[in-house]
Structures are given as structure tokens and as C-alpha cells.
Amino acid sequence: MSSCAAARMFAINATLCACDPGYYLSRSNGSSSCAAAPEWEWQMGAVGAPRNQSLYFLAPVLPIEVIRRLTQSQAVILESALAVLLTWLAFCAAARLFGRDPRGEKRLFRARFWVSRLDFIFDNSHWAVLLYQAINKRSTEVHRVKSANAPDLLSFVNDLEFNITTISGMSCAQATAPSVIAMGTPGFMDFRVVPLPTMFNYSCTNTSRGPSISLTCNGCRIPPRDHYVSWQFVDLPGQLAAAVGFQFNLTAKQHGVNEHVSFLSGAMNSDDYVDDGKLKTFRGQDSSVLKIQLFPQIYNKLGNLRLLQPLVQDFTEGSVLSDVGSLNASLQNAGDGVVNTTLYISYLSDYIVEISNESVVGPVSILASIGGLYAFSVAICLCFMAQCEARIKKLRDEDTRMLKILSKQRAQRNWDKVKHVLIQ
């Protein structure tokens, strides 16, 4: 490459170009440019094992949240409910006292009938909706932490995948694959170094953002101790070793169960842990360490599903360069021609989280979920109106009487038409 005219680019020598600290060399369609480390949204959770939300079984019928936002005081809701209740009772009384015409010609009596047709509060389907919502959302997710022992931890048999992309202009040809994995604490009796294939399968894939290292383990029973896996990228003729960050995607699923997966995805760079406002490039002998914790979780409702939830505990940056001069000198120094990376896997073996669903249907729980006076105001209104309709039989029978009157009037009109035709 003889020309380094692109933005954020500088010349190393007569043939090579490099990007400013915090930028990496991106090649597409035969041209090269300097790109910044992409922003990546952190995501963590369990697919297929969702967490329940609060109990709002009245939400499909009564817009509780909208009411909360529009009112400044809960007393307003109570006063409005009482006003609606009194208005309804007054209307029913007026319809009853002034609407006794058996032919149904009085307007107030007819209005009472048509209002009852639109009265969704006493409709059977309305109560069915409430009953369905109460049964469907009758439980909430409860997390309990219990101490763990060796048999409990060995029962977690998961398929693990650690996928880490080194954001850079490098390729898998520059990667030196790891050959061993270290377990335990260095300097202590439990420290071991074993061949990597005994636990993990290694692969490397070239992507548009750099080489992606993948470590997979099928049917893993990871002992309750720390694990260390290291790899590096080195200089090759025409390809220099430098990176600006690390993008990762970690997943775990119980062996033989594919519909439930714990996952963690995100990106790391030097700015995440050093607040100095400087863009930096990773290059040099010191290793960047990404510490991942595996948190054991048991989902009791899902047949004692056992998942290891990946969590990012810490990121320790390795050798970094923050100005063009020092980066240029390092790129011309063969001794600095390496990007070291270490994946530190820590197993949280002291505790296990048990996740189960417990029933919360009860007056205290429902009132706590919906809100005190909101629930009382709605309950008072519905209780009085239901008692009014149930105890005053004449009001309850008016709909049937009105339908009979309308039916007789319709039949009379049809008979009058028939007689008119017969007479002619």
C-alpha cells in the first residue's frame, strides 16, 4: 500500500499504513479505510425461561396505568368512582319511577333498555376476561439462593459456547491457537494444566469486524474452580497485530434441551474501564483479560431445568497505545508484534439460585400490585352496582319485559300489514 490518504490513517513505512489509536483497518471492495469500534448493546437473559411481570389482571379492562399518569391524587379516582355510581343509581331510579308505560313508549324507559345493552360491566364476557386474567397471571417468579455442594454442581451438564471477536483488521491466519487450558489457582495444589481438546473445541472464523475465536464444550461438567484459556495474534508480512476492542457472545443450554438458552452478549474496549477520554489500540505483550462468571440457576417449574447464566465480572486491559507516535513506534518494533487475550472463566460454586413460580392471588397481593385506593374505588363501585342489580328484581327484569314488548309491537305491525293486503 503506497498511499495512506484515508481519514485517521498514517504511514508506517513505504509499503504499510495503519490507523490512529482507537480505529482499525477495514478492507472492502479492494479499498481500505479506518473504522471506529462499533457500539454494542449489552444483552443478558434466558430465552425460553422468561421472568413474570407484576400482576395486572385488570389491565385489559381498566387502563390502570393511564389513570395513574393522568391523575395527581388517588383521591380523584375514588371521588370519580362514587360520582359515577351515584349517577347510575339516580338514572336507574328515574327510569323505574317514570317509565311504567307497558307499551314501552316512554323515552326514559326505552333509554334504560338501550343503556343496559351497552352495559359492559355486567356482561358475562367481561367477568370471564377478569377470571381468565386472574388465573393466567396467578403466580410470580421467586428467586431463592441456597448453598451448593459438589453433587449439586456436578448435576449441571450444559453445552457452552464462548464466542469472542477481536475487533481489528486482523485475520485468523495471525492467530496462534491455544493448546492447553489451566485450572485452579496458580501456586496452589489444585492447579492443573491439561490439553485444551479435553474440554473445549477451538475454531476461528474471519468476519467483517475481525477474527472470531469460538470455544465450545458439549455436555460440560465444569469443576468448581477457575479456568484460563489464552491465545494471541502475531505480526505477519503485510498484516500487523493490533485491535481496538472485543465483542463477545456467550451461551449456555442444558445438554439435550434446546428450547431454553442462557446468553450474554456485548463489547469491551479500553474506554469501558478507564475514564480518560482517550482512544486506544491494543498491542503488546501484556494480555487483556476478560473475566466471565458462570452462575448456576435451577428453574423448578421447567422440570428442574439447570442453566449456567454467563456474567461479565471484570475486564483488565492489556498493553495499549493512545497516541500516534507511540503506536507508530510499536508497529515498527517486532518485539511488540502481538495481541494477547485471556478468557478467565470463574464458576460461582458457593450458591445456586432456584427459580420457581408461587401463587400470589389474594387481596393483599392484588391490592399491592394494582395500587391501594385504585383497587378500593373500583371494588366499591362494582360491589354497589352489582348489589343494586341483583337485589332489585324489577330492575333486573326490565330487559326481559322490554324485549317482550318490542316483540309484540313487531308482531302487531306485521299483522297489520297482512290484514291490509287481505282486505285489498
C-alpha positions in Angstrom: 0.0 0.0 0.0 1.7 3.1 -1.2 -0.8 5.8 -0.3 -2.3 6.5 3.2 -4.7 9.3 2.2 -7.8 8.0 4.1 -9.0 9.7 7.2 -7.5 8.6 10.5 -4.7 6.8 8.6 -0.9 7.3 8.7 2.0 5.7 7.0 4.3 3.3 8.8 6.8 2.9 6.0 6.8 3.0 2.3 4.5 0.0 2.0 2.2 -0.2 5.0 -0.5 2.1 6.5 -2.1 2.0 9.9 -5.0 3.7 11.7 -5.0 6.1 14.6 -5.4 4.8 18.1 -9.0 3.6 18.6 -9.5 2.8 14.9 -8.9 -0.4 12.9 -8.1 -1.1 9.2 -11.3 -2.1 7.4 -10.9 -3.6 3.9 -13.9 -3.8 1.5 -14.2 -3.8 -2.3 -10.4 -3.5 -2.7 -10.2 -0.3 -0.7 -9.1 0.4 2.9 -10.5 2.8 5.5 -10.2 3.3 9.2 -13.3 2.4 11.2 -14.1 3.0 14.9 -15.0 0.3 17.3 -18.8 -0.3 16.9 -21.2 0.4 19.8 -22.8 -2.8 21.1 -25.8 -3.0 23.3 -25.4 -5.3 26.3 -27.9 -8.1 26.5 -28.3 -10.8 29.1 -31.1 -13.2 30.0 -32.6 -16.6 29.3 -34.5 -17.4 26.2 -37.4 -19.8 26.8 -37.4 -19.2 30.6 -39.0 -15.7 30.8 -39.5 -13.7 34.0 -43.0 -12.8 35.0 -44.2 -9.3 35.3 -46.4 -7.8 38.0 -49.9 -8.9 38.4 -52.2 -6.5 36.5 -55.2 -8.7 35.7 -57.4 -5.6 35.3 -55.2 -4.1 32.6 -57.3 -5.4 29.6 -60.4 -3.9 31.0 -59.4 -0.9 33.1 -56.4 1.3 31.9 -54.8 1.5 35.4 -51.5 2.8 34.2 -53.1 5.6 32.1 -55.2 6.6 35.1 -52.1 6.7 37.2 -50.3 9.1 34.8 -53.3 11.4 34.3 -54.3 11.9 38.0 -52.2 13.6 40.6 -54.0 12.1 43.6 -55.6 8.7 44.3 -58.5 10.5 45.9 -59.6 11.7 42.5 -60.2 8.1 41.4 -62.3 7.4 44.5 -64.4 10.5 44.0 -64.9 9.8 40.3 -66.0 6.2 41.1 -68.5 7.4 43.7 -69.8 10.1 41.3 -70.3 7.5 38.5 -72.0 5.2 41.0 -74.5 7.9 42.2 -75.2 9.0 38.7 -76.0 5.4 37.6 -78.3 4.8 40.6 -80.1 8.0 40.0 -80.7 7.1 36.4 -82.0 3.6 37.3 -84.3 5.1 39.9 -85.7 7.7 37.4 -86.1 5.0 34.7 -88.0 2.9 37.2 -90.3 5.6 38.6 -91.1 7.4 35.4 -91.1 4.6 32.9 -94.0 2.3 33.8 -95.8 2.5 30.4 -96.4 -1.2 29.5 -96.2 -0.3 25.8 -92.7 1.0 26.2 -93.3 4.4 24.7 -91.7 6.4 27.5 -88.3 7.7 26.3 -86.7 7.2 29.7 -87.8 3.6 29.9 -86.5 2.9 26.4 -83.2 4.7 27.3 -82.8 2.4 30.3 -83.1 -0.6 28.0 -80.6 0.6 25.4 -78.1 1.6 28.1 -78.4 -1.9 29.6 -77.4 -3.3 26.1 -74.2 -1.3 26.3 -73.5 -2.0 30.0 -70.3 -4.0 29.6 -69.7 -4.0 33.4 -72.4 -6.7 33.9 -71.7 -8.6 30.7 -70.7 -12.2 31.2 -67.8 -12.0 28.9 -66.3 -9.1 31.0 -66.2 -11.3 34.1 -64.8 -14.1 32.0 -61.9 -11.9 31.0 -61.2 -11.0 34.6 -61.3 -14.6 35.6 -59.0 -15.7 32.8 -56.5 -12.9 33.6 -56.5 -13.8 37.3 -55.9 -17.5 36.6 -53.4 -16.9 33.9 -51.3 -14.5 36.0 -51.9 -16.0 39.4 -48.2 -16.6 40.1 -45.0 -14.6 40.2 -41.3 -15.7 39.8 -39.5 -16.1 43.1 -35.7 -16.5 43.3 -34.1 -18.3 46.3 -30.4 -18.6 46.9 -29.2 -21.8 48.5 -25.7 -23.1 49.4 -24.2 -25.5 46.9 -22.3 -28.7 47.4 -20.3 -30.8 44.9 -23.1 -33.2 43.8 -25.4 -30.2 43.1 -22.8 -28.6 40.9 -21.9 -31.7 39.1 -25.6 -32.1 38.1 -25.3 -29.0 35.8 -24.5 -30.6 32.4 -24.5 -27.7 29.9 -23.5 -27.1 26.3 -21.3 -24.0 26.5 -20.1 -21.7 23.7 -17.7 -18.7 24.2 -17.5 -16.6 21.0 -15.1 -13.7 21.2 -14.4 -11.4 18.2 -11.3 -9.3 18.3 -12.4 -6.1 16.6 -9.5 -5.4 14.2 -8.2 -5.6 10.7 -6.5 -8.9 11.5 -7.4 -12.4 10.2 -7.4 -16.0 11.6 -4.0 -16.5 9.8 -2.4 -14.4 12.5 -4.0 -16.4 15.4 -1.9 -18.7 17.5 -4.4 -21.3 18.7 -4.4 -22.2 22.4 -3.1 -25.7 23.1 -3.8 -26.0 26.9 -6.2 -24.9 29.5 -5.2 -24.0 33.1 -7.5 -24.9 36.0 -7.3 -23.9 39.7 -5.2 -21.2 41.3 -1.6 -20.8 40.3 0.8 -21.7 43.1 -1.8 -23.9 44.9 -2.2 -27.7 45.0 -5.3 -27.7 42.9 -3.6 -26.0 39.9 -3.7 -28.1 36.7 -2.7 -27.7 33.1 -4.5 -30.0 30.7 -4.7 -30.2 26.9 -7.4 -27.9 25.5 -9.2 -30.6 23.5 -10.1 -32.5 26.7 -12.6 -29.8 27.5 -13.1 -27.4 24.6 -13.3 -27.4 20.8 -11.4 -24.5 19.2 -12.2 -22.7 15.9 -11.6 -19.4 14.3 -13.7 -17.6 11.7 -12.9 -14.4 9.7 -15.7 -11.8 10.0 -16.0 -8.2 8.7 -15.0 -6.9 12.2 -12.1 -9.2 12.7 -11.2 -12.8 13.6 -13.8 -14.6 15.8 -12.5 -17.2 18.3 -15.0 -19.9 19.3 -14.6 -22.3 22.2 -17.4 -24.9 22.6 -18.0 -27.6 25.1 -20.8 -30.1 24.7 -22.1 -31.8 27.8 -19.7 -30.0 30.1 -19.4 -30.7 33.8 -17.1 -27.9 34.8 -15.4 -28.5 38.1 -15.9 -25.7 40.7 -12.6 -24.0 40.0 -11.2 -21.2 37.8 -10.2 -21.8 34.2 -7.8 -19.9 32.0 -7.5 -20.0 28.2 -5.1 -17.7 26.3 -4.5 -17.1 22.6 -2.6 -14.4 20.7 -2.4 -12.7 17.3 1.0 -12.0 15.8 2.5 -9.9 13.0 2.7 -11.3 9.6 4.2 -9.8 6.4 1.7 -7.1 5.4 -0.6 -7.8 8.4 0.1 -6.1 11.7 -1.3 -7.3 15.0 -3.5 -4.5 16.5 -7.0 -4.4 17.9 -9.5 -1.8 19.3 -11.8 -4.0 21.3 -13.5 -7.3 21.9 -17.1 -8.3 21.0 -18.4 -11.5 22.7 -21.4 -13.7 22.6 -21.7 -16.4 25.4 -24.4 -19.0 25.5 -25.3 -22.0 27.7 -28.0 -24.6 27.5 -28.8 -27.8 29.3 -27.5 -30.8 27.4 -30.3 -32.3 25.4 -32.7 -29.3 25.9 -32.6 -26.9 23.0 -35.5 -24.6 23.7 -34.0 -22.9 26.8 -30.8 -20.9 26.4 -28.9 -18.5 28.8 -27.0 -15.9 26.9 -24.8 -12.8 27.3 -23.6 -10.5 24.6 -21.8 -7.2 24.5 -18.5 -5.5 23.6 -15.4 -4.3 25.5 -12.8 -1.7 24.8 -10.3 0.3 26.9 -12.7 3.2 27.4 -15.2 1.0 29.4 -12.9 0.8 32.4 -10.5 3.8 32.0 -12.3 7.1 32.0 -9.6 9.3 30.5 -11.4 10.1 27.2 -8.5 8.7 25.1 -9.0 6.3 22.2 -6.6 3.4 22.4 -5.3 0.4 20.4 -4.4 -2.9 22.0 -0.9 -4.1 21.1 2.0 -5.5 23.1 3.0 -8.3 25.4 0.5 -7.7 28.3 -2.6 -9.8 28.0 -6.2 -8.4 28.0 -8.2 -10.5 30.5 -12.0 -10.9 30.2 -13.4 -12.5 33.3 -16.6 -14.4 32.9 -18.6 -15.9 35.8 -21.0 -18.9 35.3 -23.9 -18.6 37.7 -25.9 -21.8 38.3 -29.7 -21.5 38.1 -32.4 -24.1 38.6 -35.9 -23.5 37.0 -38.2 -25.7 39.2 -41.3 -25.0 37.0 -39.5 -26.2 33.9 -38.7 -29.7 35.1 -35.7 -28.7 37.2 -34.0 -27.1 34.2 -30.4 -26.4 35.1 -28.7 -23.5 33.3 -25.4 -21.7 33.8 -26.0 -18.0 33.3 -22.9 -16.2 32.0 -22.0 -12.9 33.6 -19.2 -10.4 32.9 -17.3 -9.7 36.2 -14.3 -7.8 35.1 -12.2 -6.7 32.1 -8.4 -6.0 32.6 -6.9 -4.2 29.6 -3.5 -5.3 28.4 -0.9 -3.3 26.6 -2.5 -0.2 25.0 -1.2 2.7 23.0 -3.1 6.1 23.0 -1.0 8.4 20.7 0.1 8.1 17.1 3.8 8.4 17.9 4.0 5.5 20.3 1.7 3.4 18.1 3.9 4.0 15.1 7.0 3.1 17.1 5.3 -0.1 18.3 4.2 -1.1 14.9 7.8 -1.0 13.7 9.0 -3.0 16.7 8.9 -6.7 16.1 9.0 -7.3 19.9 5.6 -5.6 20.2 4.0 -7.6 17.3 1.4 -9.5 19.4 -2.1 -9.1 20.8 -2.6 -11.4 23.8 -6.0 -12.3 25.1 -7.1 -14.4 28.1 -10.5 -15.8 28.8 -10.9 -16.2 32.6 -13.9 -18.5 33.5 -14.9 -18.4 37.1 -17.5 -20.8 38.4 -19.7 -19.4 41.2 -19.8 -22.6 43.2 -20.9 -21.4 46.6 -24.5 -20.7 45.8 -27.3 -21.9 43.5 -30.3 -19.8 42.5 -33.6 -21.7 42.5 -36.3 -20.0 40.3 -39.9 -21.1 41.0 -43.4 -19.7 40.5 -45.6 -19.1 43.5 -49.2 -18.1 43.8 -49.9 -14.5 44.6 -53.7 -14.5 44.3 -55.0 -12.8 47.4 -56.5 -9.4 48.4 -53.2 -8.2 49.8 -51.1 -9.1 46.7 -53.7 -7.8 44.2 -54.0 -4.5 46.0 -50.3 -4.2 46.3 -49.9 -4.8 42.5 -52.7 -2.5 41.4 -52.5 0.2 44.0 -54.4 0.7 47.2 -57.1 3.3 46.6 -57.4 2.4 42.9 -58.5 -1.1 43.8 -60.8 0.0 46.6 -62.5 2.6 44.4 -63.1 0.1 41.6 -64.2 -2.6 44.0 -66.7 -0.3 45.9 -68.2 0.8 42.6 -68.6 -2.7 41.2 -69.9 -4.1 44.5 -72.7 -1.5 44.9 -73.8 -1.7 41.3 -73.8 -5.5 41.4 -75.9 -5.5 44.6 -78.3 -2.9 43.1 -78.9 -5.0 40.0 -79.1 -8.3 41.9 -81.5 -7.2 44.8 -84.0 -5.0 42.9 -85.7 -7.7 40.8 -87.8 -5.2 38.9 -84.8 -3.5 37.6 -83.2 -6.9 36.7 -86.4 -8.0 34.9 -86.9 -4.8 32.8 -84.8 -6.1 29.9 -87.0 -9.2 29.5 -90.1 -7.1 29.7 -88.8 -4.7 27.2 -87.9 -7.5 24.7 -91.4 -8.9 25.0 -93.0 -5.5 24.4 -90.8 -4.9 21.3 -91.6 -8.4 20.1 -95.4 -7.8 20.5 -95.2 -4.5 18.7 -93.2 -6.0 15.9 -95.8 -8.8 15.5 -98.7 -6.3 15.6 -97.1 -4.3 12.8 -96.6 -7.4 10.7 -100.2 -8.5 11.3 -101.5 -5.0 10.3 -99.6 -5.3 7.0 -101.0 -8.7 6.4 -104.6 -7.6 7.1 -104.1 -4.6 4.8 -103.1 -6.9 2.0 -106.0 -9.3 2.6 -108.6 -6.5 2.7 -107.4 -5.2 -0.7 
